[in-house]
Amino acid sequence: MLKNAFIVALTVGLVGFGNISNGYEDATKKIVVICFDDGYYSVYKYAYPILKRYQVPMTLAVITSYLSKSNQVRKYASEYQFMSQGEIKEMIEQLDIEVASHSVSHPDLTKLPHEKAISELRQSKAILDSLFKQETITFVYPYGAVNRKVIELTKRENYKLGRSVRWGQVNLWVDRYLLPVKEVRNTTTVDEVVRYINNNDITILLFHRLSRAPMVFTEWSVDKFNRLIDTLSANEKIEFLTLRDLYQKWWQEMMVRFIKDKGWLETDYLINDLFNKIDIDNTRTFNSSIIK
């Protein structure tokens, strides 16, 4: 009974993610996650058409108090303005992007009183869950400022991932609440990014604004971004995921290990068959009470 209940719970936990493979990674594949922080209109204006051309997903970290409440989709706006709800909804529909929380007001959470930090985490998640009909599982620390107190609060508020601005190798088994990035700055070249990807199994690329004429270190050239996505999309060894997708793959791998260790399914074939038969719907909900 326990075994059957667990396998049912496993199936329920995976419903809604989509793009589920057989749980075993192709060792030759390089995983790339495109992240944009803050929610600037330049993402909709410049990045979105490029990503849409190749159906490349991304994780968009949104500051909820900066988000325009309008459902209007604008043809023209300053790249320094922030996106509207309507523009983000369009990208969700067309690219199935992941919307992550970047807090309510972008404070340094390590310097906030306990209750205010909780409020930033809790309210931003509630707003995004309601607006975009996704379970918001990723929190992006404002300014990259994070300590153990902030990590514990992030876990407590039911986020599954925490993304930093630190460098290092991505390993969800080590610490999924301190995910490192390769930050792309004004002076970063396309070749530098490609080399980094080639030298790492998983790369989380961090962008802020795209611009035709970058001026500050947080901006990157539209032409460079276009060339980068062109180059990576032409490489069959590159797999684009969101952070949500990355978490799903890790979660599935962990469940496979658990099932095999328990001896509940005797062969890899039966395990693969279990995952391949999971019914995927369009709700994009995630219900994993097993993993905290």
Secondary structure as UniProt FT lines:
FT   HELIX           2..14
FT   TURN            15..16
FT   TURN            27..28
FT   STRAND          30..38
FT   HELIX           41..42
FT   HELIX           43..47
FT   HELIX           48..54
FT   STRAND          59..62
FT   HELIX           64..66
FT   TURN            79..80
FT   HELIX           85..95
FT   STRAND          98..101
FT   HELIX           109..111
FT   HELIX           114..132
FT   STRAND          138..140
FT   HELIX           142..144
FT   HELIX           148..156
FT   TURN            157..158
FT   STRAND          161..163
FT   HELIX           172..175
FT   TURN            176..177
FT   STRAND          182..183
FT   TURN            186..187
FT   HELIX           190..198
FT   STRAND          202..207
FT   STRAND          209..211
FT   TURN            217..218
FT   STRAND          219..221
FT   HELIX           222..233
FT   TURN            236..237
FT   STRAND          238..241
FT   HELIX           243..262
FT   HELIX           268..276
//
